[in-house]
Amino acid sequence: MSDRKSAEDRANINAIYKPVAGYFSNAVKETKQAVKAVVKDVVDKDIAKNTPRKTSKGVVMGVKPKDNNAKAEFGQAVGAILKGKRYDNKGKSR
């Protein structure tokens, strides 16, 4: 039995498997974050488009949607898949 403390502990993994496992886990993580951001962006735009707001002229449909980081998340996912880049929680490349 190995004494692994968590799933991220790769101390006992051979030299070939370790970087490959790290690459794929990072690519999957970044892709999940990008998909979540895109879905949130679509939902926010739909809510903003279909939400009535009061103005001096009466009720008007459409509110400016919230800013979302879907483009940045997509770029990070592409960078992780094509170049193997890693990003911290602030979106900076490591």
Steps between C-alpha positions, in 0.01 A plus 500: 500500500614850431477781748323746273339788683269606216424440136740782409793327677702348216810412701494127417409529132761409238683766302297458179152488651545800732518778235236336281255472792573860599441624145167323461369595845589865433342493153180348639487754784545797265243361253243456779555858613462627142175308447359632829591858403342470155179351642486775764554761229214363288266484800592853612439639151163323480393630841616852412318492166172380649495709818274804499628825644319817586594823328341843477330387178354186658610142520775404256635152436871439504766578752870513433638152584764457768859487386626145490841348454397235246758615243781489755397155622482374142849636434632328811346170390662531157834588661476200730414262216740625232795628703460319832482830690379518859306790648445606860163598644548862386552398137875564492724251321739307721 
